[in-house]
Amino acid sequence: MSAAAVIDQLRRSFGPDALLTGEADRDARSHDTWPVTTVWAKLGRHPHRPDAIVRAASVADVVEALRIGAETSTPVTAWGLGSSVTGQPLPVAGGIVLDLAGLVSEPELDELDRTVSVAAGVRGSDLEAWLDERGLTLNHSPQSLGRSTVGGWIATRATGQFSSRYGGIEDLVVGYQVVLADGTVADLGQRPRAAMGPDLKEFFLGSEGTLGVVTHVTLKVFARPERRIVEAFTLPSLHAGLDVMREVTQAGLRPFLVRFYDIDEAAHAVPDSPVTAPVLFLGHEGLAGVATAEHAAATAIVTAHGGASMGAAPVDAWMARRYDFSSVENLLAEPGGYAETVEVANVWSRIGPMYTELKEQLAPLAEEVLGHFSHVYDQGSSLYMILRGHADDDETALARLEEIWARAMKVVVTHDGEISHHHGGGLARQPWVRESLGTGYPVLSRVKDALDPDHLLNPGKLGFGARP
C-alpha cells in the first residue's frame, strides 16, 4: 500500500494532534543522538525519514497503530525521547514512527512490595524526582536519566552508573506490558520468581522494538541509603587497577560505584589536579555499619596493590556533573568536530589485551582516545572508550566516525568480547550483530519470525531487515 493510503487510514483513527506528517516532524524523527546522525543533520541529510508519526497517548493507540501497520504491511518503529546514541529508533524502512513520549501516567507506588508502576513514556528523571520526594530511589542512573523513558530502558537493556551494586534494568524491572506486532497485549513478570518455564520478560529486554512495544513498566524501588562513602585513589598501573576491580568484586563486595580511568581519561575525571597515574573512583552505601565495613575491606585491597587515596572530593565533583553530556555535544556542534563513545565488555582474562589493542587501533583516528572501566561483575567488566577530534570538514568527520566503528568492532570481535555493554546495537553495530551472537543468532531469528513474522517492527536492527 502506498504511503498516502496508509496516512489516510491513520487519519481515520487518529486526530490531527496525534498524527504528524509535516517535513520538520519527520526530519526530527530521522536523527537520534548518535554522533553519526548528528553529523548527518549538520550536512542536511535525512536518510531514515518516516512517512508519518503517531503520537500514542494510550495502550489503545499503540494497538491501533500496530493493527494498521500489520494490515497495510507498513513498518512501525517505536520512539521514546530519541536519546539513543546508536541509531536504535531510526525508521530505516520509513513507515510509521510510534512516538511514545505522550504515553505517561501518575506513578503507582507499592510501599510494602517496594515497587513503582508507570506508563512507558514517563521520563526517567521525572520518576526519580517523584520517588525522591518520598525518600525513595530507583537506583537506576544512566547518564541519559533526564533524556530517556522507562520503556526505552527495557527496549535497550539499559544500565546505570550504580549497576555494580544494583544491577542493570534486567535486575531492576519486576514486570512490564508489551504489545506484539499483531496487537496482542501481554503482561510479563514473576512474583517474585517462578519456575514455570523461562522468564518471558527476558525476550523483550534489549529487543530494541523489534519484537514488541513496551507500554507499562513496574520497577523496584529502594530506600535512600543510611550512609554513603566515596573515595578516589591513584593506582600504579592499569594492570593494578584491573586487579583491584576483580578482587573487590570476586570477594563478594558490592560497591555502588566503581570507575577506573586510564591515565588519559584520568586528567578529565580529576580536572583540578595534575594526574600522572590511573585513577579509581570507589563508593559504598547502605546501612552505616555495612557500608563502613565494605569500604574498609575494599580499601585494603586497593592499598595492597599500591593505591593511594585522593580523598572524596574528586568523586563528589563527578557525582555533581555525571549527567552532563555537553562536552561531546559542544564538540559535535563545531565545524568538523567529532566525538564518539564506544562501550564494550569482556571477561577479566581478555579485557586488558582488548583495551590495549583498542587504544592502538583507534589512536590514529582521534586527538584523544580515553578509556575507563566500570559496571563490574565477578567474571569481567565493561570498557568505555571516548574519542574526540577535529577534521577539516564535516564530511571528513563523518568518515572518521565510520572508521572508528569499523576498527573498534573488529578488535572486540577478535578478542571474543561483547560488542555492546549498555548502549545497544542500533545502526552503529548492525554489521556485526550476527558475528557477535554466533550460533545464538538463529535462535533469535526464530523468536523474531514467531513474534513478528512479517518483520514490520523496527526493521534494520539486531541483524533483521524487512521481509523481501
Stockholm file with secondary structure:
# STOCKHOLM 1.0

chainA/1-468         MSAAAVIDQLRRSFGPDALLTGEADRDARSHDTWPVTTVWAKLGRHPHRPDAIVRAASVADVVEALRIGAETSTPVTAWGLGSSVTGQPLPVAGGIVLDLAGLVSEPELDELDRTVSVAAGVRGSDLEAWLDERGLTLNHSPQSLGRSTVGGWIATRATGQFSSRYGGIEDLVVGYQVVLADGTVADLGQRPRAAMGPDLKEFFLGSEGTLGVVTHVTLKVFARPERRIVEAFTLPSLHAGLDVMREVTQAGLRPFLVRFYDIDEAAHAVPDSPVTAPVLFLGHEGLAGVATAEHAAATAIVTAHGGASMGAAPVDAWMARRYDFSSVENLLAEPGGYAETVEVANVWSRIGPMYTELKEQLAPLAEEVLGHFSHVYDQGSSLYMILRGHADDDETALARLEEIWARAMKVVVTHDGEISHHHGGGLARQPWVRESLGTGYPVLSRVKDALDPDHLLNPGKLGFGARP
#=GR chainA/1-468 SS CCHHHHHHHHHHHSCTTTEECCHHHHHHTTCCSCHHHHHHHHTTCCSSCCSEEEECCSHHHHHHHHHHHHHHTCCEEEESSSCCSSCTTCCTTCSEEEECTTCCCCCEEETTTTEEEEETTCBHHHHHHHHHTTTEECCCCCTTTTTCBHHHHHHHTCCCTTHHHHCCHHHHEEEEEEECTTSCEEEEECSSCCCSSSCGGGGTTTCTTSSCEEEEEEEECEECCSEEEEEEEECSCHHHHHHHHHHHHHTTCCCSEEEEECHHHHHHHSTTSCCCSCEEEEEEEESHHHHHHHHHHHHHHHHHTTCEEEESHHHHHHHHHTTCCHHHHHHHHSTTEEEEEEEEEEEHHHHHHHHHHHHHHHGGGCSEEEEEEEEECSSEEEEEEEEEEECSSHHHHHHHHHHHHHHHHHHHHHTTCBSCSSSCCTTTTGGGHHHHHGGGHHHHHHHHHHHCTTCCBSTTSTTCCCCC
#=GC SS_cons         CCHHHHHHHHHHHSCTTTEECCHHHHHHTTCCSCHHHHHHHHTTCCSSCCSEEEECCSHHHHHHHHHHHHHHTCCEEEESSSCCSSCTTCCTTCSEEEECTTCCCCCEEETTTTEEEEETTCBHHHHHHHHHTTTEECCCCCTTTTTCBHHHHHHHTCCCTTHHHHCCHHHHEEEEEEECTTSCEEEEECSSCCCSSSCGGGGTTTCTTSSCEEEEEEEECEECCSEEEEEEEECSCHHHHHHHHHHHHHTTCCCSEEEEECHHHHHHHSTTSCCCSCEEEEEEEESHHHHHHHHHHHHHHHHHTTCEEEESHHHHHHHHHTTCCHHHHHHHHSTTEEEEEEEEEEEHHHHHHHHHHHHHHHGGGCSEEEEEEEEECSSEEEEEEEEEEECSSHHHHHHHHHHHHHHHHHHHHHTTCBSCSSSCCTTTTGGGHHHHHGGGHHHHHHHHHHHCTTCCBSTTSTTCCCCC
//
